[in-house]
Amino acid sequence: MFNRLAVIYAILAISLSAVFMRLYTISTDGGYSEAAAAQSSYTLTVERTNGTIYDCNMIPLNNCNYSYTAAVSPDTESISAALRYAVDKNEVREKMKSNLPFLCKVTTDEIYADGVRVFSTVSRTDENQLATHIIGYTRDGEGISGLEYVYDDILRSSEAVTKVTFEIDGLGKTLGGYDITTDYHGNSANGIVTTIDSDIQRITEEAISEVTSGAAVVMTKTGELRAVVSVPDYNPLDIAAGMEDDSLPLMNRAFMSYNVGSIFKLVTAATAIEQGISPESEYECQGYIDLKGQRFRCHKLSGHGVITMAEAMRDSCNTYFIALSEGLDSAGFVDTAKRFGFGTKTNIANGMTSAAGNLQTAEELSVPAEKANLSFGQGKLTATPIQITQMTAAIANGGKLYEPKLVSGIIEDGEFSAVGGEVFTKAVEPLTAYELRRFMELAVEEGNSDNGMPDIVTAAGKTSTAQTGRYDENGNEEMVCWFTGYFPAENPEYIVTVLVENGETGNTSAAPVFKEIAEEIVWLERGNVAVPTE
């Protein structure tokens, strides 16, 4: 009996020794140690935010929509506290089933529970985003369009990450409300500074909001873009819907080329003056002109009678400018248009460009009808709202054609570093620009561009109603309507171009938008937020 018990005890001792040796092996093995360590904590990424895009006054154009995100321990007290303030209570009930810490949106940061940490988090954008086409959008944190795309490297290198770590036991349960740590990396306050003014951008978006399809650009006379608007807009939170929309809201119409029309008469006039033709040169408009058997009609079928260059611009007389173009050197005509920016892609920022449009060659102008069409902006000529704004700015500032500027610098750790600078070329002589300004002032004060005259500031401008050769289902030709101008007339500060697709005329469809933009900007600079109503 005694020997039997001794054998049993010996077997038990050997078995226990084997167990202890196995436990020791597990505890000292590297792989198992890492697994055990991993099971002792649970980390959630609360937020990942790329660098910020600012306006010219350092107001964020994105990363400016804040909300509260709670990191919640899966215990009864913490879940109850989170549920009380949860934005989506069903989401909380679903997440709590995992018995692991989770994140949820809440309505306040005043949640008092040991197992809850509330963070103020920012969303990249929202459905009311300003300057949508300029800012662009991202997918999984990567820039896909606009500034988000062309400055993707800088914006992503400034990524800020917030993480929260819960200490948990082997079963995944938290060890206690106080065993929560947070970790912050990066600085999303870094980013790029644009020339956009958020107030002027908002004014411009509101002014053109009733237009179905078109664009508007506001620029200083030295090239800083204060507002760039394209309509229709799109929701950056639902890109798929924008892609499926027949109105093509993802297209930036401010960068697209369109038929130009009568605003090109400014280039024709500039060419004539630069080639020595007097602005006082007279021509008798009879309502039409014949060129080698081809008849071109003026919009005033009865004719304007005897008029000067200024009066022809005021009344937008086609036949005057057709006759004027007959005496122009074709190569010089094309060269003047090029110096105004026509026919060349426009650099906006770091590889962001607008379309070149189309400008006829000197060889093409050897055909009289082609040259006649170009003289009043028809035929093959196309240009973008950006190019038209450039041209008008050159007229406003004495003949200097400034390259549009959208980004002024980079911000890093509170330090601003300027990029680029003022880049300009000579479009025309100052005296030529002076005469063109006089023509534009007359067109708004007395001519067929008068709907663009603001009530509270002087202005100058020119309209276009350009034929497209396209017709709707009712057989009506689709027109591209323009107004381009500047204010104040005597000391230009802002240049504004408005494009309306499928409008009636430039004076009825585009000029009133210019007027509203000008008045609202002036009122803003006087310290108000809107033009007062009676």
Backbone torsions as a table, in degrees:
resi	resn	phi	psi	omega
1	MET	NA	-47.5	179.9
2	PHE	-61.2	-42.7	-179.5
3	ASN	-64.3	-35.9	179.3
4	ARG	-64.8	-43.0	178.7
5	LEU	-64.5	-38.5	179.5
6	ALA	-61.9	-40.8	178.8
7	VAL	-63.6	-42.6	-179.8
8	ILE	-62.3	-45.8	179.1
9	TYR	-61.8	-37.6	179.8
10	ALA	-64.8	-42.3	178.2
11	ILE	-62.3	-43.9	178.6
12	LEU	-61.7	-41.9	-179.5
13	ALA	-62.5	-43.5	179.0
14	ILE	-62.9	-42.2	-179.3
15	SER	-63.5	-45.6	179.8
16	LEU	-63.0	-38.2	178.4
17	SER	-62.0	-40.4	179.2
18	ALA	-63.3	-41.0	179.3
19	VAL	-63.2	-47.7	-179.2
20	PHE	-61.3	-40.6	178.4
21	MET	-63.5	-38.5	178.6
22	ARG	-65.2	-42.8	178.8
23	LEU	-62.4	-38.4	-179.4
24	TYR	-66.0	-41.0	179.5
25	THR	-61.8	-45.2	-179.9
26	ILE	-61.4	-43.9	-175.0
27	SER	-69.5	-24.6	-177.4
28	THR	-101.1	-12.0	179.2
29	ASP	-69.5	133.8	-175.2
30	GLY	-60.9	-46.2	-177.2
31	GLY	-61.6	-44.9	-179.4
32	TYR	-68.8	-32.5	179.2
33	SER	-64.8	-42.0	179.8
34	GLU	-65.4	-39.5	178.7
35	ALA	-62.8	-41.8	179.5
36	ALA	-64.8	-39.5	179.6
37	ALA	-65.7	-40.5	-179.8
38	ALA	-63.3	-34.0	180.0
39	GLN	-75.6	-8.4	-177.2
40	SER	-90.3	-3.7	178.3
41	SER	-146.9	159.5	-179.4
42	TYR	-140.6	119.1	-173.5
43	THR	-110.3	134.6	175.6
44	LEU	-116.7	137.5	174.0
45	THR	-89.7	108.9	-176.4
46	VAL	-74.3	-38.7	-172.6
47	GLU	-159.2	139.8	167.7
48	ARG	-127.5	120.2	-174.4
49	THR	-131.9	122.4	175.6
50	ASN	-72.3	171.0	179.8
51	GLY	-59.1	163.7	-171.8
52	THR	-96.6	146.2	172.3
53	ILE	-104.6	119.2	-174.9
54	TYR	-105.7	157.5	170.2
55	ASP	-85.8	-175.0	-173.9
56	CYS	-69.6	-14.7	178.2
57	ASN	-105.4	18.8	179.5
58	MET	63.5	28.5	172.8
59	ILE	-92.6	125.6	-178.3
60	PRO	-61.5	132.9	173.9
61	LEU	-92.8	-17.6	170.0
62	ASN	-138.8	-175.5	-174.9
63	ASN	51.0	38.8	-175.9
64	CYS	-127.0	12.5	179.7
65	ASN	-115.1	103.9	-172.6
66	TYR	-97.2	148.9	174.5
67	SER	-149.5	179.2	-178.7
68	TYR	-112.2	133.3	176.3
69	THR	-121.0	127.9	179.9
70	ALA	-103.8	135.0	168.9
71	ALA	-97.8	122.0	-166.9
72	VAL	-121.1	129.2	172.8
73	SER	-76.4	140.2	-174.4
74	PRO	-81.6	48.4	173.8
75	ASP	-109.9	163.1	-171.9
76	THR	-58.2	-45.7	-177.3
77	GLU	-64.4	-43.9	-177.7
78	SER	-67.4	-44.8	180.0
79	ILE	-63.5	-41.2	179.0
80	SER	-61.4	-41.8	179.4
81	ALA	-66.0	-41.5	-179.6
82	ALA	-67.8	-40.9	-179.9
83	LEU	-59.4	-35.3	-177.2
84	ARG	-60.3	-32.3	-175.1
85	TYR	-119.3	12.6	-176.8
86	ALA	-68.9	139.6	174.5
87	VAL	-69.4	-39.8	179.4
88	ASP	-126.6	96.9	-176.6
89	LYS	-65.9	-33.4	178.6
90	ASN	-65.4	-35.2	177.4
91	GLU	-62.1	-41.4	179.3
92	VAL	-64.1	-45.1	-178.8
93	ARG	-62.0	-34.4	179.7
94	GLU	-72.8	-42.8	-176.7
95	LYS	-70.6	-30.0	-177.3
96	MET	-68.7	-16.8	-179.1
97	LYS	-66.0	-22.5	-177.4
98	SER	-75.1	-15.4	-176.3
99	ASN	60.5	24.5	175.5
100	LEU	-121.2	157.2	175.7
101	PRO	-56.2	149.1	-177.1
102	PHE	-147.4	167.7	178.0
103	LEU	-110.0	146.4	173.8
104	CYS	-153.9	153.2	176.5
105	LYS	-80.0	136.5	178.7
106	VAL	-130.9	167.9	-173.5
107	THR	-95.4	-5.3	-177.2
108	THR	-151.8	159.8	173.9
109	ASP	-97.8	3.0	-178.2
110	GLU	-97.5	66.9	176.1
111	ILE	-114.4	117.3	-172.3
112	TYR	-106.9	92.8	175.6
113	ALA	-151.7	139.0	-175.8
114	ASP	-59.2	-30.5	-175.3
115	GLY	-96.0	18.1	-179.4
116	VAL	-126.3	132.6	171.7
117	ARG	-124.1	129.1	-177.9
118	VAL	-109.8	132.8	-179.1
119	PHE	-119.6	142.1	170.4
120	SER	-83.6	115.4	-175.3
121	THR	-117.8	154.0	-175.8
122	VAL	-115.1	142.6	173.5
123	SER	-99.8	145.0	-175.7
124	ARG	-60.6	-39.0	-175.2
125	THR	-155.7	177.3	171.2
126	ASP	-150.0	179.5	-174.7
127	GLU	-69.2	-13.3	178.4
128	ASN	-103.6	23.9	-178.6
129	GLN	-53.7	132.2	171.9
130	LEU	-77.5	152.3	173.1
131	ALA	50.6	46.3	-174.3
132	THR	-55.1	-45.8	-175.5
133	HIS	-70.6	-27.4	178.1
134	ILE	-81.1	-45.6	179.7
135	ILE	-65.4	-44.2	-177.8
136	GLY	82.2	-166.2	-177.7
137	TYR	-142.6	165.3	-179.0
138	THR	-119.5	163.6	171.5
139	ARG	-136.3	119.6	-177.1
140	ASP	54.2	39.3	176.7
141	GLY	83.2	-4.2	-178.5
142	GLU	-102.5	133.2	-179.6
143	GLY	-66.3	131.9	-177.7
144	ILE	-111.6	-33.0	-178.4
145	SER	-147.6	168.3	175.3
146	GLY	61.3	-152.7	179.0
147	LEU	-64.2	-29.9	176.7
148	GLU	-58.0	-32.9	-178.6
149	TYR	-83.9	-51.3	-172.6
150	VAL	-73.3	-20.2	176.0
151	TYR	-114.7	27.9	-176.0
152	ASP	-57.3	-43.8	-177.2
153	ASP	-60.0	-46.0	-179.2
154	ILE	-66.9	-44.2	-175.9
155	LEU	-68.6	-38.2	179.8
156	ARG	-76.8	-28.3	177.7
157	SER	-69.5	-16.1	177.9
158	SER	-96.4	14.5	-176.1
159	GLU	-57.0	132.5	174.5
160	ALA	-107.1	132.8	-177.7
161	VAL	-123.2	130.4	175.0
162	THR	-116.4	126.5	178.6
163	LYS	-127.5	151.2	176.7
164	VAL	-129.5	135.7	-176.5
165	THR	-121.0	128.9	176.9
166	PHE	-104.2	136.6	172.0
167	GLU	-83.5	128.7	-176.8
168	ILE	-130.2	160.9	178.1
169	ASP	-90.2	-174.4	-176.7
170	GLY	-63.4	-20.0	179.5
171	LEU	-94.9	3.3	178.2
172	GLY	89.6	2.2	-179.2
173	LYS	-87.1	143.7	-179.8
174	THR	-67.5	147.4	-177.0
175	LEU	-85.0	-13.9	179.3
176	GLY	160.5	152.8	-176.0
177	GLY	-60.2	-28.6	-176.3
178	TYR	-83.9	-10.4	-179.2
179	ASP	-87.7	55.8	-180.0
180	ILE	-127.7	128.1	178.3
181	THR	-124.4	150.4	178.4
182	THR	-119.1	152.5	-178.4
183	ASP	-138.5	129.8	179.3
184	TYR	-118.9	132.6	176.0
185	HIS	-135.0	145.1	175.7
186	GLY	84.9	178.8	-177.0
187	ASN	-149.7	98.0	-178.3
188	SER	-73.0	-5.7	174.2
189	ALA	-71.5	-18.2	172.8
190	ASN	-69.4	156.3	177.9
191	GLY	161.8	-149.3	-178.0
192	ILE	-119.3	150.9	179.7
193	VAL	-112.3	122.5	-179.3
194	THR	-96.0	173.5	174.9
195	THR	-91.8	-4.1	179.5
196	ILE	-63.3	137.6	172.1
197	ASP	-103.8	115.9	-173.0
198	SER	-60.3	-34.5	178.1
199	ASP	-67.0	-44.2	179.8
200	ILE	-69.8	-36.1	175.2
201	GLN	-60.5	-44.7	-180.0
202	ARG	-64.7	-43.2	177.7
203	ILE	-57.8	-46.1	-176.3
204	THR	-67.6	-41.2	178.1
205	GLU	-62.3	-41.2	-179.9
206	GLU	-69.2	-38.0	-177.3
207	ALA	-65.7	-33.0	-176.8
208	ILE	-101.1	7.5	-173.4
209	SER	-64.6	-24.3	-179.8
210	GLU	-83.9	-8.4	178.7
211	VAL	-79.9	134.2	-178.4
212	THR	-72.0	-42.8	-177.9
213	SER	-149.2	127.0	-179.0
214	GLY	169.2	-160.2	-177.3
215	ALA	-158.9	160.3	174.5
216	ALA	-147.2	140.8	-179.8
217	VAL	-130.4	133.3	173.2
218	VAL	-119.9	126.8	-176.6
219	MET	-139.2	146.6	170.8
220	THR	-74.2	163.2	-176.3
221	LYS	-68.6	-13.1	177.0
222	THR	-104.2	16.4	166.7
223	GLY	103.5	-9.0	-179.3
224	GLU	-73.1	123.2	179.3
225	LEU	-80.1	115.4	-180.0
226	ARG	-93.1	-24.6	177.5
227	ALA	-156.0	137.2	173.5
228	VAL	-136.0	117.2	-174.2
229	VAL	-127.6	137.9	173.5
230	SER	-129.1	134.8	176.0
231	VAL	-126.8	143.0	4.5
232	PRO	-73.3	156.9	178.3
233	ASP	-88.4	174.7	175.9
234	TYR	-133.9	162.1	178.7
235	ASN	-92.2	112.3	-177.9
236	PRO	-66.0	-11.0	176.5
237	LEU	-89.1	-6.2	-179.2
238	ASP	-142.2	70.4	-177.4
239	ILE	-65.7	-33.8	-179.4
240	ALA	-58.6	-41.5	178.9
241	ALA	-63.5	-39.2	178.8
242	GLY	-64.5	-36.7	179.9
243	MET	-69.2	-28.8	-177.8
244	GLU	-90.1	-8.9	-176.0
245	ASP	-76.6	125.4	-178.7
246	ASP	-65.5	-19.7	179.7
247	SER	-80.0	-2.5	175.4
248	LEU	55.4	57.2	-176.9
249	PRO	-68.5	-19.2	-178.9
250	LEU	-75.0	-13.9	-179.3
251	MET	-78.3	133.2	177.6
252	ASN	-89.4	98.5	-175.2
253	ARG	-68.8	-19.4	176.3
254	ALA	-66.7	-22.3	-178.7
255	PHE	-103.2	0.2	-178.4
256	MET	-95.5	155.3	-178.8
257	SER	-97.9	145.6	-176.3
258	TYR	-139.0	163.3	170.5
259	ASN	-58.1	142.1	-168.3
260	VAL	-98.2	-54.9	-179.4
261	GLY	80.1	-152.9	-163.9
262	SER	-65.4	-19.4	178.0
263	ILE	-63.7	-19.6	177.2
264	PHE	-71.5	-14.0	176.1
265	LYS	-58.9	-23.9	175.8
266	LEU	-64.1	-37.3	178.3
267	VAL	-71.5	-40.7	177.4
268	THR	-60.4	-45.2	178.3
269	ALA	-63.3	-42.0	179.6
270	ALA	-61.3	-42.2	179.5
271	THR	-62.2	-44.4	-179.6
272	ALA	-61.3	-46.5	-179.2
273	ILE	-64.1	-42.9	179.8
274	GLU	-65.8	-25.7	179.1
275	GLN	-94.0	11.4	170.7
276	GLY	94.1	9.4	178.3
277	ILE	-86.4	131.2	-176.1
278	SER	-71.8	139.2	174.2
279	PRO	-61.3	-16.7	-179.9
280	GLU	-89.5	3.3	179.1
281	SER	-59.5	133.1	-175.6
282	GLU	-104.4	153.3	176.3
283	TYR	-149.5	144.0	179.0
284	GLU	-98.7	111.3	177.6
285	CYS	-85.4	120.3	178.6
286	GLN	-103.0	7.4	-179.3
287	GLY	98.8	-8.8	177.8
288	TYR	-161.3	167.5	174.4
289	ILE	-147.1	138.5	178.9
290	ASP	-102.1	131.0	175.8
291	LEU	-124.4	103.8	178.4
292	LYS	49.8	44.8	175.7
293	GLY	89.8	-6.4	178.6
294	GLN	-103.7	124.9	-175.9
295	ARG	-96.3	129.8	173.6
296	PHE	-112.5	131.5	-177.4
297	ARG	-102.3	149.3	171.6
298	CYS	-86.6	157.3	179.0
299	HIS	-66.6	-22.9	174.5
300	LYS	-98.3	99.7	-170.8
301	LEU	-63.2	-26.7	179.3
302	SER	-82.4	-8.3	177.3
303	GLY	90.0	158.1	179.4
304	HIS	-97.7	-6.5	-177.4
305	GLY	77.4	-157.0	-178.7
306	VAL	-79.6	121.6	-177.0
307	ILE	-139.4	156.2	174.9
308	THR	-92.7	179.1	-180.0
309	MET	-62.8	-43.0	-179.9
310	ALA	-63.1	-42.1	-179.5
311	GLU	-69.2	-35.5	177.6
312	ALA	-65.3	-36.6	177.0
313	MET	-69.7	-40.8	178.8
314	ARG	-58.6	-44.9	-176.2
315	ASP	-93.3	-2.2	-178.6
316	SER	53.2	52.5	-177.2
317	CYS	-80.7	116.0	-178.5
318	ASN	-67.0	-44.8	-172.8
319	THR	-65.8	-32.2	177.4
320	TYR	-59.3	-47.4	-175.2
321	PHE	-75.5	-27.6	173.2
322	ILE	-65.0	-47.6	178.5
323	ALA	-63.1	-38.8	179.4
324	LEU	-62.1	-40.0	-175.8
325	SER	-68.3	-24.2	-179.7
326	GLU	-61.1	-29.6	-178.7
327	GLY	-92.4	5.0	-176.8
328	LEU	-93.4	142.3	171.1
329	ASP	-69.1	123.9	-173.7
330	SER	-62.0	-43.5	-180.0
331	ALA	-63.3	-39.8	177.8
332	GLY	-67.3	-34.8	178.1
333	PHE	-62.1	-49.1	179.2
334	VAL	-64.6	-39.7	-179.0
335	ASP	-63.2	-41.2	178.0
336	THR	-62.1	-42.8	178.3
337	ALA	-61.4	-41.3	178.4
338	LYS	-64.2	-40.1	-179.9
339	ARG	-66.0	-22.7	174.6
340	PHE	-85.2	-2.4	175.9
341	GLY	102.2	0.9	-179.2
342	PHE	-75.6	145.0	175.0
343	GLY	79.9	8.1	-177.8
344	THR	-133.5	137.4	174.9
345	LYS	-58.7	143.8	-179.2
346	THR	-105.8	122.4	177.6
347	ASN	-77.8	127.5	-178.3
348	ILE	-104.4	-46.4	-179.3
349	ALA	-171.7	122.7	166.1
350	ASN	44.8	46.9	180.0
351	GLY	95.0	-6.7	174.8
352	MET	-82.5	118.6	-177.0
353	THR	-128.7	156.2	170.9
354	SER	-101.4	165.1	-174.9
355	ALA	-62.5	154.8	178.8
356	ALA	-77.9	-25.7	-172.4
357	GLY	71.4	-165.1	-179.9
358	ASN	-133.4	131.6	176.5
359	LEU	-126.7	129.8	179.8
360	GLN	-62.3	153.6	176.3
361	THR	-88.9	165.2	177.2
362	ALA	-60.9	-36.5	178.8
363	GLU	-62.9	-42.5	179.0
364	GLU	-63.8	-30.9	-178.9
365	LEU	-76.1	-4.2	174.4
366	SER	-69.4	-16.8	173.4
367	VAL	-84.3	116.9	-174.8
368	PRO	-52.9	-40.7	-178.4
369	ALA	-66.4	-35.5	179.7
370	GLU	-67.0	-42.5	179.3
371	LYS	-67.0	-38.4	177.8
372	ALA	-63.4	-44.5	178.8
373	ASN	-61.1	-43.9	-179.7
374	LEU	-63.1	-34.1	-175.5
375	SER	-58.4	-29.9	177.5
376	PHE	-119.0	24.9	167.9
377	GLY	80.0	19.9	179.8
378	GLN	-108.8	-164.1	-177.8
379	GLY	76.7	-136.0	-174.2
380	LYS	-84.4	-5.8	-175.3
381	LEU	-66.8	130.8	170.3
382	THR	-138.6	155.3	179.3
383	ALA	-156.8	163.6	-179.8
384	THR	-96.9	159.0	172.4
385	PRO	-55.7	-33.3	177.1
386	ILE	-63.9	-45.4	180.0
387	GLN	-63.5	-41.6	179.5
388	ILE	-64.3	-38.9	177.8
389	THR	-64.8	-41.4	175.4
390	GLN	-56.7	-48.9	-179.4
391	MET	-57.5	-46.6	-178.1
392	THR	-66.5	-37.4	177.5
393	ALA	-63.4	-38.7	178.3
394	ALA	-62.7	-39.0	176.3
395	ILE	-65.6	-41.5	-175.2
396	ALA	-68.6	-28.8	-174.0
397	ASN	-111.2	24.6	171.8
398	GLY	88.9	18.2	174.0
399	GLY	106.5	-2.1	179.3
400	LYS	-87.2	126.1	178.4
401	LEU	-97.8	107.6	-179.1
402	TYR	-89.1	141.7	172.7
403	GLU	-73.4	129.3	179.7
404	PRO	-58.8	143.0	-178.0
405	LYS	-125.1	128.3	-179.2
406	LEU	-112.9	-29.4	-179.2
407	VAL	-119.9	126.0	-178.2
408	SER	-98.8	-21.7	-178.5
409	GLY	-179.3	-179.9	178.5
410	ILE	-115.3	138.0	177.0
411	ILE	-111.9	127.0	-179.9
412	GLU	-142.8	120.4	-179.6
413	ASP	51.4	41.8	176.4
414	GLY	82.2	-3.2	-179.0
415	GLU	-102.3	130.4	-179.4
416	PHE	-97.6	129.5	175.8
417	SER	-119.9	118.0	-178.1
418	ALA	-70.0	146.8	174.0
419	VAL	-122.4	143.3	178.9
420	GLY	66.1	-156.3	-179.3
421	GLY	179.0	-170.4	178.3
422	GLU	-73.5	122.5	179.3
423	VAL	-121.7	120.6	-179.9
424	PHE	-146.8	158.7	174.0
425	THR	-129.3	168.3	-179.3
426	LYS	-89.4	120.6	178.1
427	ALA	-89.1	-52.3	-180.0
428	VAL	-145.6	170.3	177.5
429	GLU	-69.4	151.2	179.1
430	PRO	-55.5	-38.0	-179.4
431	LEU	-65.5	-37.0	176.7
432	THR	-64.0	-45.2	178.7
433	ALA	-60.9	-38.2	179.0
434	TYR	-60.2	-45.5	-179.8
435	GLU	-63.7	-41.3	179.4
436	LEU	-64.3	-37.6	175.7
437	ARG	-61.4	-41.7	178.9
438	ARG	-61.5	-40.1	179.2
439	PHE	-63.7	-42.9	-176.6
440	MET	-69.6	-35.9	177.0
441	GLU	-64.0	-41.3	-179.7
442	LEU	-66.0	-37.3	-178.8
443	ALA	-63.2	-36.6	-180.0
444	VAL	-82.0	-36.7	-176.3
445	GLU	-75.3	-37.0	-172.1
446	GLU	-129.8	-13.4	-168.4
447	GLY	-103.2	-157.5	-175.1
448	ASN	-87.4	21.4	171.4
449	SER	-117.4	19.2	-169.9
450	ASP	-70.3	-18.8	177.7
451	ASN	-69.4	-9.1	177.7
452	GLY	-90.5	-2.7	-177.9
453	MET	-75.6	115.9	177.5
454	PRO	-69.5	160.1	179.8
455	ASP	-85.4	-20.3	-170.7
456	ILE	-120.2	7.5	178.3
457	VAL	-157.7	150.7	176.1
458	THR	-76.6	155.3	-178.0
459	ALA	-155.4	164.4	174.8
460	ALA	-138.0	151.7	-178.1
461	GLY	-176.3	-179.2	179.4
462	LYS	-151.1	140.7	178.4
463	THR	-102.7	163.8	170.2
464	SER	-142.4	145.8	166.5
465	THR	-129.7	94.5	-169.2
466	ALA	-92.9	133.2	174.4
467	GLN	-75.1	146.0	-177.8
468	THR	-114.6	-19.4	-174.6
469	GLY	79.0	6.1	177.1
470	ARG	-109.3	145.9	-175.1
471	TYR	-128.8	146.5	178.3
472	ASP	-83.6	-176.1	-175.3
473	GLU	-66.3	-16.4	179.3
474	ASN	-96.1	4.1	178.9
475	GLY	85.2	8.3	179.2
476	ASN	-89.4	134.9	-179.6
477	GLU	-71.1	135.4	177.9
478	GLU	-79.6	127.4	-176.7
479	MET	-107.7	146.8	171.7
480	VAL	-105.0	120.1	-174.8
481	CYS	-107.5	133.9	-176.2
482	TRP	-128.3	152.2	159.4
483	PHE	-141.6	130.6	173.1
484	THR	-131.0	137.0	-177.2
485	GLY	-168.8	-173.9	-178.6
486	TYR	-147.9	162.6	176.8
487	PHE	-154.5	155.4	-14.7
488	PRO	-62.8	155.2	-175.2
489	ALA	-64.6	-38.8	-174.9
490	GLU	-79.7	-22.5	-179.8
491	ASN	-147.7	78.0	-171.4
492	PRO	-57.5	132.9	175.3
493	GLU	-117.7	-39.6	-177.2
494	TYR	-124.2	140.0	174.1
495	ILE	-113.9	131.9	-176.3
496	VAL	-130.5	132.5	173.8
497	THR	-124.2	133.9	179.1
498	VAL	-123.2	131.3	176.5
499	LEU	-119.7	131.7	176.1
500	VAL	-127.1	117.6	175.6
501	GLU	-78.5	142.0	176.0
502	ASN	56.3	37.6	176.6
503	GLY	-87.3	-171.8	179.3
504	GLU	-89.9	-66.8	174.3
505	THR	-141.8	164.6	177.6
506	GLY	-61.5	-36.9	-176.7
507	ASN	-74.6	-29.5	-179.3
508	THR	-93.1	-30.2	-174.1
509	SER	-100.4	-39.2	-174.0
510	ALA	-101.7	-38.4	-175.9
511	ALA	-59.0	-42.6	179.0
512	PRO	-61.9	-30.4	177.5
513	VAL	-67.5	-43.0	174.8
514	PHE	-57.4	-46.4	-178.6
515	LYS	-57.9	-46.3	-179.1
516	GLU	-64.4	-42.6	179.7
517	ILE	-61.1	-46.3	-178.8
518	ALA	-61.4	-46.1	-178.5
519	GLU	-64.9	-42.3	-178.4
520	GLU	-67.2	-38.1	178.5
521	ILE	-66.2	-43.5	178.5
522	VAL	-62.6	-43.6	179.4
523	TRP	-64.2	-39.0	176.5
524	LEU	-59.6	-45.3	-177.2
525	GLU	-72.5	-14.7	173.5
526	ARG	-86.9	3.7	175.4
527	GLY	96.4	13.1	178.9
528	ASN	-113.7	175.7	-178.1
529	VAL	-111.7	-12.2	-179.7
530	ALA	-162.7	155.9	174.9
531	VAL	-66.9	128.6	-178.1
532	PRO	-66.8	146.1	175.9
533	THR	-107.4	153.7	-179.3
534	GLU	-75.6	NA	NA
